[in-house]
Structures are given as structure tokens and as C-alpha cells.
Amino acid sequence: MREELLRIIERNSRIDLKELAVILGVEEIDVVNALQSLEEEGIICGYHTMIDWEKTSIEKVIALIEVRVTPQRGQGFDNIAERIYKYPEVNSVYLISGGYDLLVTLEGKSLKEISGFVSDKLSTLEAVLSTATHFILKKYKDHGTILAKKYEDTREKVTP
């Protein structure tokens, strides 16, 4: 039940507990207890709302920054990753494979604000060897949700 519960709430964390109990074929109290247990174990780390900022008047720039670092003896990438994720501007930090070591995502009000963060804070960290910044221009799909729906012509067809 736990794995199925996690799959369902990952897609829709606002699902009604009664509906969730019906889907899982258990009592509502069992769902409540399972959720509480998953939260206490740190498996469920938080609940988030996905917003399509393109449809608001709020200006927001999202950047993906690839970071090459020198790992520290006995600690690998953990210490430098922790230093980076403690910045409030940083949304996420991932250890990745490939030409770079860490992938950092952050949000700002402008390209200038993000590039200032990269040059003034991120690039100046002792272990950082290099960075490459990529700006998200448009989101098509995020967390499994399609954001850029195709335009469908709903006009009635006229035939001669």
C-alpha cells in the first residue's frame, strides 16, 4: 500500500483522504496513519503546489547552473553541496553524472539577479572550479504535468 500511496500523492497531494482510501481499498484511518508514518520517516519531505508563472503578472527567471567542484577528501561533494543549498535563492541541488558535478536550480527576478548570484556567491566558493548557467525560456512539462497545451480550434466547421 505504501508504494501505491506515494505514487498517487506524488501526482496529487491534495487528493481527498476518503477518495484515497477508496482507491487503495483501505479505511481512511489507515491512510492517515500511513501518511503520518511516511512523514515521520522522512520519506514524505513536503507538499508543493505547482504554479505556471507564465500565466501570472509576476516576473520570474529560473536558471539551471552546472557546477564543477573539487570534492573534499572523506566527504566527497556533501560539504560543498550543503554550502550551496543553504543560500535562500537556491531551490535544489543535485549530484549529477557527466562533465559537471552538481546541478543547482534557482529563481530570481531577472537574468541580472541570477548572474549576480552566480558570479558573487557561487563562483567565489573555494571548491568551485567552473559553472555553466542555463536559463529556462519555456516549460512544456513539469513534474509530470503538461503546461504547454496545444491550441485546439473549437470553431464549428463550415462546409459548402
Backbone as JSON Lines, residues from 0, in Angstrom:
{"i":0,"aa":"M","n":[0.82,-1.2,0.0],"ca":[0.0,0.0,0.0],"c":[0.87,1.26,0.0]}
{"i":1,"aa":"R","n":[2.0,1.24,0.69],"ca":[2.83,2.44,0.82],"c":[3.31,2.96,-0.54]}
{"i":2,"aa":"E","n":[3.77,2.04,-1.39],"ca":[4.29,2.47,-2.69],"c":[3.19,3.08,-3.55]}
{"i":3,"aa":"E","n":[2.03,2.45,-3.55],"ca":[0.92,2.96,-4.34],"c":[0.45,4.31,-3.78]}
{"i":4,"aa":"L","n":[0.4,4.42,-2.48],"ca":[0.03,5.68,-1.82],"c":[0.98,6.79,-2.24]}
{"i":5,"aa":"L","n":[2.27,6.51,-2.21],"ca":[3.27,7.51,-2.6],"c":[3.11,7.92,-4.06]}
{"i":6,"aa":"R","n":[2.87,6.96,-4.95],"ca":[2.68,7.28,-6.38],"c":[1.47,8.2,-6.58]}
{"i":7,"aa":"I","n":[0.4,7.93,-5.85],"ca":[-0.82,8.73,-6.02],"c":[-0.61,10.15,-5.51]}
{"i":8,"aa":"I","n":[-0.08,10.29,-4.3],"ca":[0.06,11.65,-3.74],"c":[1.17,12.44,-4.39]}
{"i":9,"aa":"E","n":[2.11,11.75,-5.04],"ca":[3.14,12.49,-5.77],"c":[2.51,13.26,-6.92]}
{"i":10,"aa":"R","n":[1.5,12.7,-7.54],"ca":[0.79,13.36,-8.64],"c":[-0.25,14.36,-8.16]}
{"i":11,"aa":"N","n":[-0.88,14.07,-6.99],"ca":[-1.95,14.93,-6.48],"c":[-1.94,14.9,-4.96]}
{"i":12,"aa":"S","n":[-1.18,15.82,-4.36],"ca":[-1.08,15.84,-2.9],"c":[-2.34,16.37,-2.24]}
{"i":13,"aa":"R","n":[-3.25,16.91,-3.02],"ca":[-4.5,17.45,-2.46],"c":[-5.66,16.46,-2.55]}
{"i":14,"aa":"I","n":[-5.39,15.25,-2.92],"ca":[-6.45,14.26,-3.05],"c":[-7.13,14.06,-1.69]}
{"i":15,"aa":"D","n":[-8.43,13.95,-1.73],"ca":[-9.22,13.76,-0.51],"c":[-8.86,12.42,0.14]}
{"i":16,"aa":"L","n":[-8.73,12.42,1.45],"ca":[-8.35,11.19,2.17],"c":[-9.37,10.08,1.97]}
{"i":17,"aa":"K","n":[-10.65,10.43,1.9],"ca":[-11.68,9.41,1.67],"c":[-11.5,8.77,0.29]}
{"i":18,"aa":"E","n":[-11.25,9.61,-0.72],"ca":[-11.04,9.11,-2.07],"c":[-9.79,8.24,-2.13]}
{"i":19,"aa":"L","n":[-8.76,8.66,-1.45],"ca":[-7.52,7.9,-1.4],"c":[-7.75,6.53,-0.75]}
{"i":20,"aa":"A","n":[-8.54,6.49,0.31],"ca":[-8.86,5.23,0.98],"c":[-9.62,4.29,0.05]}
{"i":21,"aa":"V","n":[-10.56,4.85,-0.73],"ca":[-11.33,4.03,-1.68],"c":[-10.41,3.46,-2.75]}
{"i":22,"aa":"I","n":[-9.55,4.29,-3.31],"ca":[-8.62,3.85,-4.35],"c":[-7.72,2.73,-3.84]}
{"i":23,"aa":"L","n":[-7.25,2.89,-2.6],"ca":[-6.32,1.91,-2.02],"c":[-7.04,0.7,-1.42]}
{"i":24,"aa":"G","n":[-8.36,0.8,-1.25],"ca":[-9.13,-0.3,-0.68],"c":[-8.89,-0.51,0.81]}
{"i":25,"aa":"V","n":[-8.66,0.61,1.52],"ca":[-8.42,0.54,2.96],"c":[-9.3,1.57,3.67]}
{"i":26,"aa":"E","n":[-9.26,1.55,4.98],"ca":[-10.01,2.53,5.77],"c":[-9.27,3.87,5.75]}
{"i":27,"aa":"E","n":[-10.03,4.95,5.93],"ca":[-9.44,6.29,5.92],"c":[-8.39,6.44,7.02]}
{"i":28,"aa":"I","n":[-8.64,5.86,8.19],"ca":[-7.68,5.95,9.3],"c":[-6.36,5.29,8.94]}
{"i":29,"aa":"D","n":[-6.42,4.24,8.11],"ca":[-5.19,3.57,7.66],"c":[-4.37,4.51,6.77]}
{"i":30,"aa":"V","n":[-5.05,5.29,5.95],"ca":[-4.37,6.26,5.09],"c":[-3.73,7.35,5.95]}
{"i":31,"aa":"V","n":[-4.47,7.86,6.91],"ca":[-3.95,8.9,7.81],"c":[-2.7,8.4,8.53]}
{"i":32,"aa":"N","n":[-2.79,7.18,9.07],"ca":[-1.65,6.6,9.8],"c":[-0.46,6.38,8.88]}
{"i":33,"aa":"A","n":[-0.72,5.91,7.66],"ca":[0.37,5.67,6.71],"c":[1.06,6.98,6.34]}
{"i":34,"aa":"L","n":[0.27,8.03,6.08],"ca":[0.85,9.33,5.75],"c":[1.69,9.87,6.9]}
{"i":35,"aa":"Q","n":[1.18,9.76,8.1],"ca":[1.91,10.23,9.27],"c":[3.22,9.47,9.43]}
{"i":36,"aa":"S","n":[3.18,8.17,9.24],"ca":[4.39,7.34,9.34],"c":[5.4,7.73,8.27]}
{"i":37,"aa":"L","n":[4.93,7.94,7.05],"ca":[5.82,8.32,5.94],"c":[6.45,9.69,6.18]}
{"i":38,"aa":"E","n":[5.71,10.6,6.79],"ca":[6.25,11.92,7.14],"c":[7.29,11.79,8.24]}
{"i":39,"aa":"E","n":[7.0,11.01,9.27],"ca":[7.93,10.83,10.39],"c":[9.23,10.16,9.94]}
{"i":40,"aa":"E","n":[9.13,9.25,8.99],"ca":[10.32,8.56,8.48],"c":[11.12,9.42,7.51]}
{"i":41,"aa":"G","n":[10.6,10.58,7.14],"ca":[11.29,11.46,6.2],"c":[11.15,11.03,4.76]}
{"i":42,"aa":"I","n":[10.25,10.1,4.48],"ca":[10.01,9.67,3.1],"c":[9.19,10.74,2.39]}
{"i":43,"aa":"I","n":[8.14,11.23,3.04],"ca":[7.42,12.41,2.53],"c":[8.11,13.61,3.16]}
{"i":44,"aa":"C","n":[8.72,14.43,2.29],"ca":[9.53,15.56,2.77],"c":[8.8,16.89,2.72]}
{"i":45,"aa":"G","n":[7.68,16.96,2.03],"ca":[6.94,18.2,1.92],"c":[5.84,18.07,0.88]}
{"i":46,"aa":"Y","n":[5.0,19.06,0.84],"ca":[3.89,19.12,-0.12],"c":[4.03,20.44,-0.87]}
{"i":47,"aa":"H","n":[3.93,20.38,-2.19],"ca":[4.19,21.56,-3.0],"c":[3.06,21.82,-3.98]}
{"i":48,"aa":"T","n":[2.92,23.08,-4.34],"ca":[1.96,23.49,-5.35],"c":[2.74,23.9,-6.6]}
{"i":49,"aa":"M","n":[2.36,23.37,-7.75],"ca":[3.0,23.73,-9.0],"c":[2.21,24.89,-9.62]}
{"i":50,"aa":"I","n":[2.93,25.95,-9.94],"ca":[2.3,27.16,-10.49],"c":[2.9,27.43,-11.86]}
{"i":51,"aa":"D","n":[2.06,27.73,-12.82],"ca":[2.53,28.14,-14.14],"c":[2.7,29.66,-14.09]}
{"i":52,"aa":"W","n":[3.9,30.11,-13.76],"ca":[4.17,31.54,-13.57],"c":[4.0,32.34,-14.86]}
{"i":53,"aa":"E","n":[4.04,31.66,-16.0],"ca":[3.85,32.34,-17.28],"c":[2.45,32.97,-17.38]}
{"i":54,"aa":"K","n":[1.51,32.41,-16.64],"ca":[0.13,32.89,-16.69],"c":[-0.17,33.94,-15.63]}
{"i":55,"aa":"T","n":[0.86,34.43,-14.94],"ca":[0.69,35.47,-13.93],"c":[1.43,36.72,-14.39]}
{"i":56,"aa":"S","n":[1.27,37.78,-13.65],"ca":[1.99,39.02,-13.97],"c":[3.32,39.1,-13.23]}
{"i":57,"aa":"I","n":[3.67,38.06,-12.51],"ca":[4.91,38.05,-11.73],"c":[6.07,37.67,-12.63]}
{"i":58,"aa":"E","n":[7.1,38.51,-12.62],"ca":[8.3,38.23,-13.4],"c":[9.17,37.28,-12.62]}
{"i":59,"aa":"K","n":[9.55,36.18,-13.24],"ca":[10.36,35.18,-12.58],"c":[11.27,34.53,-13.61]}
{"i":60,"aa":"V","n":[12.54,34.42,-13.27],"ca":[13.52,33.77,-14.12],"c":[14.03,32.55,-13.38]}
{"i":61,"aa":"I","n":[14.08,31.42,-14.06],"ca":[14.57,30.18,-13.46],"c":[15.83,29.77,-14.21]}
{"i":62,"aa":"A","n":[16.85,29.41,-13.44],"ca":[18.12,29.01,-14.05],"c":[18.54,27.64,-13.55]}
{"i":63,"aa":"L","n":[19.2,26.91,-14.44],"ca":[19.86,25.66,-14.11],"c":[21.35,25.94,-14.23]}
{"i":64,"aa":"I","n":[22.08,25.7,-13.17],"ca":[23.5,26.0,-13.16],"c":[24.29,24.71,-12.94]}
{"i":65,"aa":"E","n":[25.12,24.4,-13.91],"ca":[26.01,23.25,-13.78],"c":[27.27,23.74,-13.06]}
{"i":66,"aa":"V","n":[27.7,22.98,-12.06],"ca":[28.83,23.41,-11.25],"c":[29.87,22.28,-11.2]}
{"i":67,"aa":"R","n":[31.1,22.59,-11.55],"ca":[32.21,21.66,-11.36],"c":[32.92,22.05,-10.09]}
{"i":68,"aa":"V","n":[33.15,21.07,-9.23],"ca":[33.79,21.35,-7.94],"c":[34.92,20.36,-7.68]}
{"i":69,"aa":"T","n":[35.74,20.7,-6.71],"ca":[36.75,19.79,-6.22],"c":[36.17,19.08,-5.0]}
{"i":70,"aa":"P","n":[35.96,17.77,-5.1],"ca":[35.41,17.07,-3.93],"c":[36.42,17.07,-2.78]}
{"i":71,"aa":"Q","n":[35.91,17.06,-1.56],"ca":[36.78,17.07,-0.39],"c":[37.05,15.66,0.1]}
{"i":72,"aa":"R","n":[38.26,15.43,0.52],"ca":[38.67,14.11,0.98],"c":[37.79,13.65,2.15]}
{"i":73,"aa":"G","n":[37.25,12.45,2.01],"ca":[36.44,11.85,3.06],"c":[35.0,12.32,3.11]}
{"i":74,"aa":"Q","n":[34.68,13.38,2.34],"ca":[33.32,13.91,2.37],"c":[32.73,14.06,0.97]}
{"i":75,"aa":"G","n":[33.55,13.88,-0.03],"ca":[33.07,13.97,-1.39],"c":[32.47,15.34,-1.69]}
{"i":76,"aa":"F","n":[31.24,15.32,-2.16],"ca":[30.58,16.55,-2.59],"c":[29.62,17.11,-1.54]}
{"i":77,"aa":"D","n":[29.45,16.4,-0.43],"ca":[28.42,16.77,0.55],"c":[28.61,18.16,1.16]}
{"i":78,"aa":"N","n":[29.83,18.51,1.56],"ca":[30.05,19.82,2.2],"c":[29.79,20.98,1.26]}
{"i":79,"aa":"I","n":[30.3,20.88,0.03],"ca":[30.09,21.98,-0.92],"c":[28.62,22.05,-1.32]}
{"i":80,"aa":"A","n":[27.96,20.9,-1.46],"ca":[26.53,20.9,-1.77],"c":[25.75,21.58,-0.66]}
{"i":81,"aa":"E","n":[26.12,21.3,0.59],"ca":[25.43,21.93,1.74],"c":[25.65,23.43,1.75]}
{"i":82,"aa":"R","n":[26.86,23.88,1.47],"ca":[27.11,25.33,1.42],"c":[26.24,26.0,0.37]}
{"i":83,"aa":"I","n":[26.07,25.31,-0.76],"ca":[25.27,25.89,-1.85],"c":[23.79,25.87,-1.5]}
{"i":84,"aa":"Y","n":[23.26,24.76,-0.98],"ca":[21.82,24.7,-0.74],"c":[21.37,25.57,0.43]}
{"i":85,"aa":"K","n":[22.3,26.07,1.23],"ca":[21.92,26.96,2.33],"c":[21.59,28.39,1.85]}
{"i":86,"aa":"Y","n":[21.97,28.72,0.63],"ca":[21.59,30.03,0.09],"c":[20.08,30.05,-0.14]}
{"i":87,"aa":"P","n":[19.38,31.07,0.33],"ca":[17.91,31.1,0.16],"c":[17.46,31.16,-1.3]}
{"i":88,"aa":"E","n":[18.3,31.65,-2.19],"ca":[17.93,31.73,-3.61],"c":[17.87,30.36,-4.27]}
{"i":89,"aa":"V","n":[18.57,29.39,-3.69],"ca":[18.71,28.07,-4.3],"c":[17.48,27.22,-4.01]}
{"i":90,"aa":"N","n":[16.89,26.67,-5.06],"ca":[15.73,25.78,-4.93],"c":[16.13,24.33,-4.75]}
{"i":91,"aa":"S","n":[17.14,23.9,-5.51],"ca":[17.55,22.5,-5.42],"c":[19.01,22.35,-5.82]}
{"i":92,"aa":"V","n":[19.6,21.28,-5.31],"ca":[20.98,20.92,-5.64],"c":[21.01,19.41,-5.85]}
{"i":93,"aa":"Y","n":[21.55,18.99,-6.99],"ca":[21.64,17.57,-7.32],"c":[23.08,17.21,-7.64]}
{"i":94,"aa":"L","n":[23.53,16.05,-7.18],"ca":[24.79,15.48,-7.64],"c":[24.47,14.75,-8.94]}
{"i":95,"aa":"I","n":[25.2,15.08,-10.0],"ca":[24.88,14.52,-11.32],"c":[26.1,13.86,-11.94]}
{"i":96,"aa":"S","n":[25.86,13.05,-12.94],"ca":[26.95,12.45,-13.7],"c":[27.24,13.33,-14.91]}
{"i":97,"aa":"G","n":[28.38,13.12,-15.53],"ca":[28.71,13.88,-16.73],"c":[29.86,14.83,-16.5]}
{"i":98,"aa":"G","n":[29.91,15.87,-17.29],"ca":[31.01,16.83,-17.25],"c":[31.0,17.75,-16.05]}
{"i":99,"aa":"Y","n":[29.87,17.86,-15.38],"ca":[29.75,18.69,-14.19],"c":[29.37,17.8,-13.02]}
{"i":100,"aa":"D","n":[29.52,18.33,-11.82],"ca":[29.29,17.55,-10.61],"c":[27.93,17.83,-9.98]}
{"i":101,"aa":"L","n":[27.55,19.1,-9.93],"ca":[26.31,19.49,-9.28],"c":[25.42,20.25,-10.26]}
{"i":102,"aa":"L","n":[24.12,20.07,-10.11],"ca":[23.15,20.86,-10.85],"c":[22.37,21.66,-9.82]}
{"i":103,"aa":"V","n":[22.42,22.97,-9.93],"ca":[21.77,23.88,-8.99],"c":[20.64,24.6,-9.72]}
{"i":104,"aa":"T","n":[19.46,24.62,-9.12],"ca":[18.36,25.4,-9.7],"c":[18.05,26.55,-8.77]}
{"i":105,"aa":"L","n":[17.79,27.71,-9.36],"ca":[17.41,28.86,-8.55],"c":[16.5,29.77,-9.32]}
{"i":106,"aa":"E","n":[15.8,30.62,-8.58],"ca":[14.86,31.58,-9.16],"c":[15.3,32.99,-8.81]}
{"i":107,"aa":"G","n":[15.03,33.9,-9.72],"ca":[15.32,35.31,-9.47],"c":[14.33,36.17,-10.23]}
{"i":108,"aa":"K","n":[14.43,37.46,-10.03],"ca":[13.52,38.39,-10.71],"c":[14.02,38.75,-12.1]}
{"i":109,"aa":"S","n":[15.32,38.56,-12.33],"ca":[15.88,38.95,-13.62],"c":[17.13,38.12,-13.93]}
{"i":110,"aa":"L","n":[17.54,38.16,-15.19],"ca":[18.78,37.5,-15.59],"c":[19.96,38.09,-14.82]}
{"i":111,"aa":"K","n":[19.91,39.41,-14.63],"ca":[20.99,40.11,-13.93],"c":[21.1,39.62,-12.49]}
{"i":112,"aa":"E","n":[19.96,39.43,-11.82],"ca":[19.97,38.96,-10.44],"c":[20.6,37.57,-10.34]}
{"i":113,"aa":"I","n":[20.23,36.69,-11.24],"ca":[20.77,35.33,-11.22],"c":[22.26,35.33,-11.57]}
{"i":114,"aa":"S","n":[22.65,36.08,-12.59],"ca":[24.07,36.11,-12.94],"c":[24.88,36.74,-11.83]}
{"i":115,"aa":"G","n":[24.3,37.68,-11.08],"ca":[24.98,38.26,-9.92],"c":[25.2,37.23,-8.83]}
{"i":116,"aa":"F","n":[24.19,36.38,-8.6],"ca":[24.33,35.31,-7.62],"c":[25.46,34.36,-8.02]}
{"i":117,"aa":"V","n":[25.47,33.99,-9.29],"ca":[26.48,33.04,-9.78],"c":[27.88,33.65,-9.64]}
{"i":118,"aa":"S","n":[28.05,34.9,-10.06],"ca":[29.4,35.49,-10.04],"c":[29.84,35.92,-8.64]}
{"i":119,"aa":"D","n":[28.91,36.41,-7.82],"ca":[29.29,36.93,-6.5],"c":[29.31,35.88,-5.4]}
{"i":120,"aa":"K","n":[28.43,34.91,-5.48],"ca":[28.33,33.94,-4.39],"c":[28.81,32.55,-4.78]}
{"i":121,"aa":"L","n":[28.28,32.02,-5.87],"ca":[28.57,30.64,-6.24],"c":[30.0,30.46,-6.75]}
{"i":122,"aa":"S","n":[30.4,31.27,-7.69],"ca":[31.73,31.13,-8.31],"c":[32.86,31.45,-7.35]}
{"i":123,"aa":"T","n":[32.58,32.18,-6.29],"ca":[33.64,32.56,-5.35],"c":[33.89,31.49,-4.28]}
{"i":124,"aa":"L","n":[33.05,30.46,-4.22],"ca":[33.29,29.38,-3.26],"c":[34.58,28.66,-3.62]}
{"i":125,"aa":"E","n":[35.39,28.36,-2.62],"ca":[36.72,27.81,-2.83],"c":[36.73,26.53,-3.67]}
{"i":126,"aa":"A","n":[35.78,25.64,-3.45],"ca":[35.79,24.35,-4.14],"c":[35.25,24.42,-5.57]}
{"i":127,"aa":"V","n":[34.63,25.54,-5.95],"ca":[34.02,25.66,-7.27],"c":[35.09,25.93,-8.32]}
{"i":128,"aa":"L","n":[35.13,25.04,-9.32],"ca":[36.09,25.19,-10.41],"c":[35.51,25.97,-11.58]}
{"i":129,"aa":"S","n":[34.24,25.67,-11.94],"ca":[33.6,26.38,-13.04],"c":[32.09,26.2,-12.97]}
{"i":130,"aa":"T","n":[31.39,27.07,-13.69],"ca":[29.93,27.0,-13.75],"c":[29.47,27.22,-15.19]}
{"i":131,"aa":"A","n":[28.29,26.72,-15.48],"ca":[27.62,27.0,-16.76],"c":[26.15,27.25,-16.43]}
{"i":132,"aa":"T","n":[25.66,28.41,-16.8],"ca":[24.31,28.8,-16.45],"c":[23.39,28.68,-17.66]}
{"i":133,"aa":"H","n":[22.23,28.04,-17.45],"ca":[21.22,27.87,-18.49],"c":[19.92,28.45,-17.95]}
{"i":134,"aa":"F","n":[19.27,29.29,-18.74],"ca":[18.01,29.9,-18.32],"c":[16.85,29.15,-18.95]}
{"i":135,"aa":"I","n":[15.83,28.88,-18.18],"ca":[14.63,28.23,-18.71],"c":[13.81,29.29,-19.43]}
{"i":136,"aa":"L","n":[13.57,29.06,-20.7],"ca":[12.81,30.0,-21.52],"c":[11.32,29.68,-21.53]}
{"i":137,"aa":"K","n":[11.0,28.39,-21.49],"ca":[9.61,27.97,-21.5],"c":[9.53,26.56,-20.92]}
{"i":138,"aa":"K","n":[8.51,26.31,-20.12],"ca":[8.28,24.97,-19.58],"c":[7.16,24.31,-20.38]}
{"i":139,"aa":"Y","n":[7.43,23.1,-20.83],"ca":[6.42,22.33,-21.55],"c":[5.77,21.3,-20.63]}
{"i":140,"aa":"K","n":[6.59,20.73,-19.76],"ca":[6.1,19.72,-18.83],"c":[6.93,19.83,-17.57]}
{"i":141,"aa":"D","n":[6.28,19.77,-16.42],"ca":[6.98,19.91,-15.15],"c":[6.35,18.94,-14.15]}
{"i":142,"aa":"H","n":[7.16,18.14,-13.51],"ca":[6.69,17.15,-12.53],"c":[5.56,16.3,-13.08]}
{"i":143,"aa":"G","n":[5.66,15.93,-14.34],"ca":[4.67,15.06,-14.96],"c":[3.43,15.77,-15.47]}
{"i":144,"aa":"T","n":[3.35,17.07,-15.27],"ca":[2.18,17.85,-15.7],"c":[2.51,18.64,-16.96]}
{"i":145,"aa":"I","n":[1.69,18.48,-18.0],"ca":[1.89,19.22,-19.24],"c":[1.39,20.64,-19.03]}
{"i":146,"aa":"L","n":[2.27,21.61,-19.27],"ca":[1.93,23.01,-19.08],"c":[1.6,23.71,-20.4]}
{"i":147,"aa":"A","n":[2.26,23.3,-21.47],"ca":[2.07,23.94,-22.77],"c":[1.09,23.11,-23.59]}
{"i":148,"aa":"K","n":[-0.17,23.33,-23.37],"ca":[-1.2,22.58,-24.09],"c":[-1.31,23.12,-25.51]}
{"i":149,"aa":"K","n":[-1.53,22.22,-26.45],"ca":[-1.7,22.62,-27.84],"c":[-3.02,23.37,-27.99]}
{"i":150,"aa":"Y","n":[-3.0,24.35,-28.84],"ca":[-4.21,25.1,-29.14],"c":[-5.15,24.21,-29.95]}
{"i":151,"aa":"E","n":[-6.37,24.11,-29.51],"ca":[-7.37,23.34,-30.25],"c":[-8.42,24.3,-30.8]}
{"i":152,"aa":"D","n":[-8.62,24.23,-32.09],"ca":[-9.61,25.08,-32.73],"c":[-11.01,24.51,-32.42]}
{"i":153,"aa":"T","n":[-11.79,25.28,-31.67],"ca":[-13.11,24.81,-31.26],"c":[-14.23,25.39,-32.12]}
{"i":154,"aa":"R","n":[-13.83,26.1,-33.17],"ca":[-14.86,26.66,-34.06],"c":[-15.55,25.56,-34.85]}
{"i":155,"aa":"E","n":[-16.79,25.79,-35.13],"ca":[-17.55,24.82,-35.9],"c":[-17.12,24.88,-37.35]}
{"i":156,"aa":"K","n":[-16.96,23.71,-37.98],"ca":[-16.55,23.67,-39.37],"c":[-17.72,23.99,-40.27]}
{"i":157,"aa":"V","n":[-17.43,24.81,-41.28],"ca":[-18.45,25.18,-42.24],"c":[-18.14,24.45,-43.54]}
{"i":158,"aa":"T","n":[-19.16,23.76,-44.04],"ca":[-18.97,23.03,-45.3],"c":[-19.85,23.68,-46.38]}
{"i":159,"aa":"P","n":[-19.35,23.75,-47.59],"ca":[-20.12,24.4,-48.67],"c":[-21.3,23.57,-49.13]}
